[in-house]
Amino acid sequence: MSRNLLRISALAVLATLLAGASGCSGSGEEKTPEAGGTKGAAPLKWGECGAPTVAQGGGQAPPKDWQCATLYVPLDYAKPEGETIPIALIRAPARDKGKRIGSLVFNFGGPGGSGISTLPGAAKEYEALRARYDLVSFDPRGVGRSAPVECEDDKQLDAYYAQDSTPDTPEEEADFVDNIKKYQQACKTKSGKVLPYVGTENAARDLDRIRQALGDEKLYYFGISYGTELGGVYAHLFPKNIGRAVFDAVVDPTKTAEEGSLGQAKGFQLALGNFAQDCVDRGEACRIQGSTAEEIEANILKLQKDLAAKPIPGLGGRMLTDSAATNGIAQALYSQELWPLLEQGVDEAEGGQGQLLMALSDALNGRDQQGHYSNIGAANAAINCADSKDRFTLEQTRSKLPDFRAASPVFGDFLGWALMSCTGWPVPGAWETPDVSAPGAAPILVIGNTGDPATPYEGARKMVERLGSGVGVELTYKGEGHGAYNSGDKCVQQAVNSYLLDGKVPGANTVCTPSDSSASAAASPPGHEQE
C-alpha cells in the first residue's frame, strides 16, 4: 500500500475498470541507445504500436494511426554519460497538419500510472486538442515499460492486499509491519538498481529530454493529479521552457506526506458525504438504507466493521475484507460516473456478496481479471518513497490515528496506517515538500475541483501561490470527482481549449459550475493572450 491513495485521473480509473485501455509494446524502439550526454535528446524514431504489457495494465493495441517510440535517458543525471534507461512514448498525430502547434504531453497521475495505456483510452476526451496538437504520453521512469520497478509477484500481491491494513491488536500490528518489510525487501531485491533514481525530479528531467526529442522549443503540457506535481517540479527546474501548461486536480505542494494523507482523508470523507446526499435526494431509488446522508455513512461504517469481523465472498475464491471494501469505496469516489457502482456494491455487500466492491478494489490496485498485476502499486511506492523524507515509527503512527479518525470515520484508519508505507524503505527521500517556484515561466492554468476526493480543492490555490506571481492562473470547478476537464463540463473545457489552442489565458479566479455553459469571472481581471 502506498503512503496515500493513488492520485490518478478519473479517466485512468475508468479505463482500468473498463479494461479497454490501449497501449504500446515498444515498436519503434531505437536500436542503439543514446549516450545521454549533455547535448540533450536525439530525435525519436516512431513506429507501429502493439498491445500494452501486463506491467502497463494490459488491453488492446491502439488505432493504426498511433505511433510508439523509445527514448533513452541517463539513469543518473549526475552521470550523464553513464548508464541509460528506456522511456516508452506514444503519440496520436495532430489532425490538422497545417495548423499544428506542436506536441501536447500528458501525465495522468499516480504516481505510477502508465501514460502509454491510458492515453489511447482517454483520447476521445481530448479530440478538440488533437486538432492542432500531437497527443503524447509516456511511461515515467519506474513505470510500465520504462525501467519498471518490480516487487512481489501476483500470488504474493494477492496476500499483501488481503492483509488487515487497519490493525487493532499487537499481533495484527506485528503482521502489518512484517508484511511491509517483506514487500520492501522484494522491491530492493528485484529493483534495487533503479530505486534511487525514480523520484519526481529525475522524471522532470526526463520530461525535458522528451520535449527536446519531440523537436519542441517549449513544453506544452497537460498534467492531471500527480501529473501536476511533476509539472510543478518541471516548471521550477526549467521555467523558461514552459509553453502552455494546464494542471488539473492539483496536488498541494505545501503539504508533507502526512499532511497530504490527512487531506485525502478529509477529501474522501467529503466525497462520500456528497455521494450519500445524492442517494438521499433520489429517495426510494437509492439502494442503500438511510433517510439522511449521516445514516447512509453510518451504514457504510457498519459494513466496514462487519467485514472486519467476518469477510464475505469476493472474487476467485478471495474474500472481501474491510480493507478491500474501503479500497473499493475509495475507487468509486474518483468519478461521479462510478457512484451507481458504489451504490450497487455497498447494497450487495450488505447482502453478503462482495464481488463488485472487490472488482473496484482490484482496479485501484492494478489487478486484472486473470489475476495479473500491473506495476502501478510498486511504482507508486517507489516514487513516493524516493520523494518524501517522512518515515514513521509504529509509535508515531499510533499517535496520529486520532487525527485521521476525526478527519474521516470511514477512511481515517486506512490512511493513517498507510503512513508507515515508507518506513524502512531502502532509499532516503528527497524532500519534505517539492519546490515548484517558477519565476519567469509562462502562465500555467491551475484547476481545482471543490468536490475532489484525492487532491482537495485547496491545493490549487497553494500551487498558484508557490508557482509565483504572474505564473499560476486559478480556475475553480464546483463539481464532483477527481479532476475537472474530464467531467465534460463545457465551461472548464472551453477555458482549457481556448488557452491551449489559442493562447487565451482565462481571467484569474474564474469559476465554473456544472450548469454553466461559459466561464463566470465576476470581479476578476480580464484574460490575456499568451504567445
Residue pairs with C-beta under 8 A, 6 or more apart in sequence:
1 161
1 165
1 377
1 381
1 418
1 421
2 377
2 380
2 381
2 384
2 418
2 421
3 257
3 261
3 381
3 384
3 385
3 388
3 390
3 418
3 419
3 421
3 422
4 257
4 260
4 261
4 264
4 384
4 415
4 418
5 264
5 268
5 330
5 364
5 415
5 454
6 109
6 110
6 112
6 113
6 364
6 376
6 380
6 454
7 109
7 110
7 111
7 225
7 226
7 249
7 251
7 454
7 455
8 108
8 109
8 110
8 112
8 113
8 224
8 225
8 226
8 334
8 376
8 454
8 482
9 108
9 109
9 113
9 118
9 122
9 224
9 225
9 227
9 248
9 249
9 482
9 483
9 486
10 334
10 335
10 337
10 481
10 482
10 483
10 486
10 487
11 108
11 118
11 121
11 122
11 125
11 224
11 483
11 486
12 21
12 108
12 109
12 113
12 118
12 122
13 331
13 334
13 335
13 338
13 363
13 364
13 482
14 335
14 337
14 338
15 21
15 117
15 118
15 121
15 122
16 57
16 363
16 364
16 366
17 338
17 359
17 360
17 363
18 121
19 58
19 59
19 368
19 369
20 59
20 60
20 121
21 52
21 57
21 59
21 117
21 118
21 120
21 121
21 122
22 49
22 51
22 52
22 59
22 60
22 61
22 62
22 63
22 66
22 117
22 120
22 121
23 49
23 51
23 52
23 53
23 56
23 57
23 58
23 59
23 61
23 62
23 90
23 114
23 116
23 117
23 120
23 144
24 49
24 50
24 52
24 56
24 62
24 66
24 68
24 88
24 89
24 90
24 116
24 145
25 49
25 50
25 51
25 52
25 53
25 61
25 68
26 50
26 68
26 70
26 86
26 88
26 145
27 47
27 48
27 49
27 50
27 68
28 44
28 45
28 46
28 47
28 48
28 49
28 67
28 68
28 69
28 70
29 45
29 47
29 69
29 70
29 86
30 42
30 44
30 45
30 69
30 70
30 71
30 72
33 72
33 84
33 86
34 41
34 42
34 71
34 72
34 84
35 81
35 84
36 72
36 73
36 74
36 80
36 81
36 82
36 84
37 80
37 81
38 80
40 209
40 212
41 71
41 73
41 209
41 210
41 212
41 213
42 213
43 213
43 215
44 69
44 71
44 89
44 213
44 214
45 69
46 67
46 68
46 69
46 91
47 67
47 68
47 69
48 64
48 67
48 68
49 61
49 62
49 66
49 67
49 68
49 90
50 61
50 68
51 58
51 59
51 60
51 61
52 58
52 59
52 114
52 116
52 117
52 144
53 144
53 145
54 368
54 372
54 373
54 374
55 114
55 144
55 145
55 148
55 374
55 375
56 114
56 116
56 117
56 139
56 144
56 145
56 374
57 114
57 117
57 144
57 366
57 368
57 374
57 376
58 117
58 368
58 372
58 374
59 117
59 121
62 90
62 92
62 120
63 92
63 120
65 92
65 93
66 90
66 91
66 92
66 120
67 90
67 91
67 92
67 93
68 88
68 89
68 90
68 91
68 116
69 88
69 89
69 91
70 86
70 87
70 88
70 89
70 145
71 86
71 87
71 89
71 206
71 209
71 210
71 213
72 84
72 85
72 86
72 87
73 84
73 85
73 87
73 141
73 205
73 206
73 209
74 80
74 81
74 82
74 83
74 84
74 85
75 82
75 83
75 84
75 85
75 147
75 193
75 194
75 197
76 82
76 83
76 196
76 197
77 202
77 205
85 141
85 146
85 147
85 194
86 145
86 146
86 147
87 138
87 139
87 140
87 141
87 146
87 206
87 209
87 210
88 116
88 138
88 139
88 144
88 145
88 146
89 116
89 136
89 137
89 138
89 210
90 115
90 116
90 119
90 120
90 136
90 137
90 138
91 103
91 134
91 135
91 136
91 137
92 119
92 120
92 123
92 130
92 134
92 135
93 134
94 100
94 101
94 130
94 131
94 132
94 133
94 134
95 130
95 131
95 132
96 131
96 132
99 131
99 132
100 132
100 133
100 134
101 132
101 133
101 220
101 501
102 133
102 134
102 214
102 216
102 218
102 220
102 243
103 133
103 134
103 136
103 211
103 214
103 216
103 220
104 126
104 129
104 133
104 134
104 135
104 136
104 220
104 221
104 222
104 500
105 136
105 137
105 138
105 207
105 210
105 211
105 214
105 219
105 220
105 221
105 222
106 115
106 118
106 119
106 126
106 135
106 136
106 137
106 221
106 222
106 223
106 224
106 227
107 113
107 115
107 137
107 138
107 140
107 221
107 222
107 223
107 224
107 226
107 227
107 230
107 231
108 115
108 118
108 119
108 122
108 137
108 224
108 225
108 227
109 224
109 225
109 226
109 227
109 249
110 143
110 225
110 226
110 376
110 379
110 380
110 383
111 140
111 143
111 200
111 226
111 230
111 379
111 380
111 383
111 384
112 142
112 143
112 375
112 376
112 377
112 378
112 379
112 380
112 383
113 143
113 226
113 376
114 139
114 143
114 144
114 374
114 376
115 137
115 138
115 139
115 140
116 137
116 138
116 139
116 144
116 145
117 144
118 137
119 135
119 136
119 137
122 486
123 130
123 135
125 485
125 486
126 135
126 222
128 493
128 497
128 501
129 135
129 222
129 497
129 500
129 501
131 501
132 501
133 220
133 500
134 214
136 210
136 214
138 146
138 210
139 145
139 146
139 148
140 146
140 203
140 206
140 230
140 379
140 383
141 147
141 194
141 197
141 198
141 202
141 203
141 206
142 148
142 149
142 194
142 198
142 379
142 382
142 383
143 149
143 375
143 376
143 379
144 374
144 375
147 194
147 198
148 191
148 375
148 378
148 379
149 187
149 191
149 194
149 195
149 198
149 375
149 378
149 379
149 381
149 382
150 187
150 190
150 191
150 375
150 378
151 183
151 184
151 186
151 187
151 190
151 191
151 377
151 378
151 381
152 160
152 182
152 183
152 186
152 378
154 371
154 372
154 373
156 182
156 186
157 365
157 367
157 373
157 377
158 318
158 371
160 179
160 182
160 183
161 323
161 324
161 327
161 361
161 365
161 367
162 318
162 319
162 321
162 323
162 324
163 175
163 176
163 179
163 323
164 172
164 175
164 176
164 308
164 321
164 322
164 323
165 176
165 323
165 414
165 417
165 418
166 308
166 322
166 323
166 413
166 414
166 417
167 173
167 175
167 176
167 417
168 308
173 394
176 417
176 420
177 394
177 420
180 420
180 421
180 423
180 424
181 424
183 381
184 424
184 425
184 426
187 195
187 378
187 381
187 382
187 426
188 195
188 426
191 378
191 382
192 426
194 382
195 382
195 386
195 426
195 427
196 386
196 427
197 386
198 379
198 382
198 383
198 386
199 383
199 386
199 387
199 430
200 229
200 230
200 233
200 383
200 386
200 387
200 430
200 434
201 233
201 237
201 430
203 230
203 233
203 383
204 230
204 233
204 234
204 237
204 238
205 237
207 219
207 221
207 230
207 234
208 219
208 234
208 237
208 238
208 241
211 218
211 219
211 241
216 243
217 243
218 241
218 242
218 243
218 244
218 442
219 234
219 238
219 241
219 242
219 243
219 245
220 243
220 244
220 245
220 500
221 231
221 234
221 242
221 243
221 244
221 245
221 246
222 245
222 246
222 248
222 500
223 229
223 230
223 231
223 245
223 246
223 247
223 248
224 248
224 249
224 483
224 485
224 486
225 248
225 249
225 251
225 454
225 455
225 482
225 483
226 251
227 247
228 247
228 248
228 249
228 250
228 251
228 446
228 455
228 463
229 251
229 253
229 434
229 436
231 245
231 247
231 444
232 247
232 251
232 253
232 434
232 436
232 438
232 463
232 466
232 467
233 434
233 435
233 436
234 241
234 242
235 242
235 245
235 436
235 438
235 441
235 444
235 467
235 471
236 434
236 435
236 436
236 437
236 438
239 438
239 439
239 440
239 441
240 440
240 441
242 438
242 441
242 442
242 444
243 442
244 442
244 443
244 499
244 500
244 503
244 530
245 442
245 444
245 445
246 444
246 445
246 447
246 485
246 496
246 499
246 500
247 444
247 445
247 446
247 447
247 460
247 463
248 447
248 483
248 484
248 485
248 486
248 496
249 447
249 449
249 452
249 454
249 455
249 482
249 483
249 484
250 446
250 447
250 448
250 455
250 459
250 460
250 462
250 463
251 260
251 455
251 459
251 463
252 259
252 260
252 263
252 455
252 456
252 458
252 459
252 462
252 463
253 433
253 434
253 435
253 436
253 459
253 462
253 463
253 466
254 433
254 462
254 466
255 263
255 433
255 459
255 462
256 388
256 390
256 432
256 433
257 384
257 388
257 390
257 419
257 422
258 390
258 392
258 400
258 419
261 404
261 415
261 416
261 418
261 419
262 403
262 404
262 407
262 415
263 456
263 458
263 459
264 411
264 415
264 453
264 454
264 456
265 404
265 407
265 408
265 411
265 412
265 415
265 416
266 407
266 408
266 456
267 452
267 453
267 454
267 455
267 456
268 330
268 333
268 408
268 410
268 411
268 453
268 454
269 407
269 408
269 409
269 410
269 411
269 412
270 451
270 453
270 456
271 333
271 451
271 452
271 453
271 480
271 481
272 297
272 300
272 329
272 333
272 410
272 411
272 453
273 293
273 297
274 451
274 480
275 333
275 339
275 342
275 343
276 288
276 290
276 293
276 294
276 296
276 297
276 300
277 293
278 339
279 286
279 288
279 290
279 293
279 296
279 343
280 286
280 290
280 291
280 292
280 293
280 296
286 296
286 343
287 343
287 344
287 346
287 347
288 296
288 299
288 300
288 343
288 346
288 347
288 350
289 295
289 296
289 299
290 296
290 298
290 299
297 409
297 410
299 346
299 350
300 329
300 346
300 410
301 409
301 410
303 325
303 346
303 349
303 350
304 322
304 325
304 326
304 410
305 322
307 320
307 321
307 322
307 325
307 349
307 354
308 321
308 322
311 319
311 320
311 321
311 322
311 354
312 319
312 320
312 349
312 352
312 353
312 354
313 319
313 320
313 352
313 353
313 354
313 355
314 320
314 324
314 354
314 355
314 357
314 358
315 355
315 358
315 359
315 362
316 371
318 358
319 354
320 349
320 354
320 355
320 357
320 358
320 361
323 414
324 354
324 357
324 358
324 361
325 349
325 354
325 357
325 361
326 410
326 411
326 414
327 360
327 361
327 364
327 365
327 414
328 345
328 356
328 357
328 358
328 359
328 360
328 361
328 364
329 342
329 345
329 346
329 357
329 360
329 410
330 364
330 411
330 414
330 453
331 338
331 360
331 361
331 363
331 364
332 338
332 339
332 341
332 342
332 345
332 360
333 342
333 453
333 481
333 482
334 453
334 454
334 481
334 482
335 481
335 482
336 479
336 480
336 481
336 487
337 481
338 360
341 356
341 360
342 360
344 356
345 356
345 357
345 360
346 357
348 354
348 355
348 356
348 357
349 356
349 357
362 368
365 373
365 376
365 377
366 373
366 374
366 375
366 376
366 377
367 373
368 374
381 421
381 422
381 425
382 427
384 421
384 422
385 421
385 422
385 425
385 427
385 429
386 427
386 429
386 430
387 429
387 430
387 431
387 434
388 422
388 429
388 430
388 431
388 432
389 428
389 429
389 430
389 431
389 432
390 419
390 422
390 429
390 432
391 422
391 423
391 424
391 425
391 429
392 400
392 419
392 420
392 423
393 423
394 420
396 419
397 416
397 417
397 419
397 420
400 416
400 419
401 412
401 413
401 416
401 417
403 416
404 412
404 413
404 415
404 416
405 412
405 413
405 416
406 412
408 415
422 429
436 463
436 466
436 467
437 466
437 467
437 468
438 444
438 467
438 468
438 471
439 468
439 469
439 471
441 467
441 468
441 471
442 471
442 530
443 470
443 471
443 472
443 473
443 505
443 530
444 467
444 471
444 472
444 473
445 473
445 475
445 495
445 496
445 499
445 505
445 506
446 460
446 463
446 464
446 467
446 472
446 473
446 474
446 475
447 460
447 474
447 475
447 476
447 477
447 484
447 485
447 492
447 496
448 457
448 458
448 459
448 460
448 461
448 474
448 475
448 476
448 477
448 484
449 457
449 477
449 478
449 479
449 480
449 481
449 482
449 483
449 484
449 487
450 457
450 476
450 477
450 478
450 479
451 457
451 478
451 479
451 480
451 481
452 481
452 482
452 483
453 481
453 482
454 482
455 482
457 476
460 474
460 476
461 474
463 472
464 471
464 472
464 473
464 474
465 472
466 472
473 505
473 506
473 508
474 508
474 509
474 510
475 484
475 492
475 495
475 506
475 509
475 510
475 511
475 512
475 519
476 509
476 510
476 511
476 512
477 484
477 487
477 489
477 491
477 492
477 512
477 513
478 511
478 512
478 513
478 514
479 487
479 489
479 512
479 513
479 514
480 487
481 487
484 492
484 512
485 492
485 493
485 496
487 514
489 512
489 514
489 516
490 516
490 517
490 518
491 512
491 513
491 516
491 517
491 518
491 519
491 520
492 512
494 518
494 519
495 506
495 510
495 512
495 519
498 504
498 506
499 505
499 506
499 530
502 529
503 529
503 530
503 531
504 527
504 528
504 529
504 530
505 527
505 528
505 529
505 530
506 519
506 521
506 527
507 519
507 521
507 524
507 525
507 526
507 527
508 524
508 525
509 521
509 523
509 524
510 519
510 520
510 521
510 524
511 519
511 520
511 521
512 519
512 520
513 520
521 527
